[in-house]
Amino acid sequence: MEFERLPEFKKELKNLLKKYRTLEQDLEVVQMDLEDEPGESPPFSFRISNLGIQTCIIKVKKIACKALKGRGVNSGLRLIYAHFPEEQKIVFIEIYHKNDKENEDRQRILDNFN
């Protein structure tokens, strides 16, 4: 499986790393999980619908973050990615904490995958 990151994702990750120092390692664990099971896997992740595009966009709601001790997978971090099964590729679109932002940036998704 090939992994890519949008420039906006890289910027968000850099900002979040100041607050959650283990986030890069936590994302590596997520990538290993996605290698085995890249599609939606409720209740941890689900496909975002009503976008009007063919690309499979998935939202991961349960990311374990070691920097948030005692919270486990209920860290509040959200990861949005595009899954391209034929190409064996995942593109990370967005990462945020649910307290900082309510929902994914649908415009960013449409701008990059429409």
C-alpha positions as a Markdown table, in Angstrom:
| # | Residue | x | y | z |
|---|---|---|---|---|
| 1 | Met | 0.0 | 0.0 | 0.0 |
| 2 | Glu | 1.3 | 3.4 | -1.0 |
| 3 | Phe | 0.6 | 6.4 | 1.3 |
| 4 | Glu | 0.6 | 10.1 | 0.3 |
| 5 | Arg | -0.2 | 13.3 | 2.2 |
| 6 | Leu | -1.8 | 16.4 | 0.9 |
| 7 | Pro | 0.2 | 19.6 | 1.6 |
| 8 | Glu | -2.7 | 20.8 | 3.9 |
| 9 | Phe | -2.5 | 17.6 | 5.8 |
| 10 | Lys | 1.2 | 18.0 | 6.4 |
| 11 | Lys | 0.6 | 21.5 | 7.7 |
| 12 | Glu | -2.1 | 20.4 | 10.1 |
| 13 | Leu | 0.1 | 17.5 | 11.3 |
| 14 | Lys | 3.0 | 19.9 | 12.0 |
| 15 | Asn | 0.7 | 22.1 | 14.1 |
| 16 | Leu | -0.8 | 19.1 | 16.0 |
| 17 | Leu | 2.7 | 17.6 | 16.7 |
| 18 | Lys | 3.4 | 20.6 | 18.9 |
| 19 | Lys | 0.5 | 19.6 | 21.1 |
| 20 | Tyr | 0.6 | 15.8 | 20.6 |
| 21 | Arg | 4.3 | 14.8 | 20.4 |
| 22 | Thr | 3.6 | 11.1 | 19.7 |
| 23 | Leu | 1.2 | 11.7 | 16.7 |
| 24 | Glu | 3.7 | 10.8 | 14.0 |
| 25 | Gln | 4.3 | 7.4 | 15.6 |
| 26 | Asp | 0.5 | 7.0 | 16.2 |
| 27 | Leu | 0.0 | 7.6 | 12.5 |
| 28 | Glu | 2.5 | 4.9 | 11.7 |
| 29 | Val | 0.3 | 2.5 | 13.7 |
| 30 | Val | -2.8 | 3.7 | 11.8 |
| 31 | Gln | -0.9 | 3.1 | 8.5 |
| 32 | Met | -0.1 | -0.5 | 9.5 |
| 33 | Asp | -3.8 | -1.0 | 10.3 |
| 34 | Leu | -4.8 | 0.4 | 7.0 |
| 35 | Glu | -2.4 | -1.9 | 5.2 |
| 36 | Asp | -4.5 | -4.8 | 6.5 |
| 37 | Glu | -7.9 | -3.2 | 6.3 |
| 38 | Pro | -8.0 | 0.0 | 4.2 |
| 39 | Gly | -11.7 | 0.3 | 3.8 |
| 40 | Glu | -14.3 | 1.4 | 6.3 |
| 41 | Ser | -14.4 | -0.5 | 9.5 |
| 42 | Pro | -17.3 | 0.6 | 11.8 |
| 43 | Pro | -17.4 | 1.9 | 14.5 |
| 44 | Phe | -13.8 | 3.0 | 14.1 |
| 45 | Ser | -14.1 | 4.4 | 10.6 |
| 46 | Phe | -16.8 | 4.9 | 8.0 |
| 47 | Arg | -17.3 | 6.2 | 4.4 |
| 48 | Ile | -18.3 | 9.8 | 4.1 |
| 49 | Ser | -21.4 | 10.0 | 1.9 |
| 50 | Asn | -23.2 | 12.7 | 0.0 |
| 51 | Leu | -20.1 | 14.1 | -1.5 |
| 52 | Gly | -21.1 | 13.5 | -5.1 |
| 53 | Ile | -17.8 | 12.0 | -6.1 |
| 54 | Gln | -16.7 | 8.5 | -7.0 |
| 55 | Thr | -13.6 | 8.5 | -4.8 |
| 56 | Cys | -13.9 | 6.5 | -1.5 |
| 57 | Ile | -13.4 | 9.0 | 1.3 |
| 58 | Ile | -13.1 | 7.5 | 4.8 |
| 59 | Lys | -13.3 | 9.2 | 8.2 |
| 60 | Val | -11.4 | 7.5 | 11.1 |
| 61 | Lys | -13.0 | 8.5 | 14.4 |
| 62 | Lys | -10.9 | 6.3 | 16.7 |
| 63 | Ile | -7.2 | 7.0 | 16.7 |
| 64 | Ala | -5.1 | 6.0 | 19.7 |
| 65 | Cys | -2.7 | 8.7 | 20.7 |
| 66 | Lys | -0.1 | 8.0 | 23.3 |
| 67 | Ala | 0.3 | 11.7 | 24.1 |
| 68 | Leu | -3.3 | 11.7 | 25.4 |
| 69 | Lys | -2.7 | 9.4 | 28.3 |
| 70 | Gly | -5.7 | 7.4 | 29.6 |
| 71 | Arg | -7.8 | 8.3 | 26.6 |
| 72 | Gly | -6.9 | 5.3 | 24.3 |
| 73 | Val | -8.8 | 5.3 | 21.0 |
| 74 | Asn | -11.1 | 8.0 | 22.4 |
| 75 | Ser | -8.5 | 10.6 | 21.9 |
| 76 | Gly | -10.8 | 12.8 | 19.8 |
| 77 | Leu | -8.5 | 12.9 | 16.8 |
| 78 | Arg | -10.0 | 12.5 | 13.4 |
| 79 | Leu | -8.3 | 11.4 | 10.2 |
| 80 | Ile | -9.8 | 11.8 | 6.7 |
| 81 | Tyr | -8.3 | 9.8 | 3.8 |
| 82 | Ala | -9.1 | 8.8 | 0.2 |
| 83 | His | -8.8 | 5.1 | -0.6 |
| 84 | Phe | -7.9 | 3.9 | -4.1 |
| 85 | Pro | -8.2 | 0.1 | -4.1 |
| 86 | Glu | -7.2 | -0.5 | -7.7 |
| 87 | Glu | -4.0 | 1.5 | -7.2 |
| 88 | Gln | -3.3 | 0.2 | -3.7 |
| 89 | Lys | -3.0 | 3.9 | -2.6 |
| 90 | Ile | -4.2 | 6.0 | 0.4 |
| 91 | Val | -4.1 | 9.7 | 0.4 |
| 92 | Phe | -4.3 | 11.4 | 3.8 |
| 93 | Ile | -6.5 | 14.5 | 3.4 |
| 94 | Glu | -7.1 | 16.0 | 6.8 |
| 95 | Ile | -6.3 | 15.4 | 10.5 |
| 96 | Tyr | -7.8 | 17.4 | 13.4 |
| 97 | His | -9.1 | 17.2 | 16.9 |
| 98 | Lys | -12.8 | 17.1 | 17.3 |
| 99 | Asn | -12.7 | 20.0 | 19.9 |
| 100 | Asp | -10.9 | 22.2 | 17.3 |
| 101 | Lys | -13.3 | 21.5 | 14.4 |
| 102 | Glu | -16.7 | 19.9 | 14.2 |
| 103 | Asn | -16.5 | 18.2 | 10.7 |
| 104 | Glu | -14.2 | 17.4 | 7.8 |
| 105 | Asp | -13.4 | 20.1 | 5.2 |
| 106 | Arg | -15.7 | 18.9 | 2.4 |
| 107 | Gln | -14.5 | 21.7 | 0.1 |
| 108 | Arg | -10.9 | 20.4 | 0.4 |
| 109 | Ile | -12.1 | 16.9 | -0.5 |
| 110 | Leu | -14.0 | 18.2 | -3.5 |
| 111 | Asp | -11.1 | 20.4 | -4.6 |
| 112 | Asn | -8.7 | 17.5 | -4.6 |
| 113 | Phe | -10.8 | 14.5 | -5.7 |
| 114 | Asn | -13.6 | 15.8 | -7.9 |
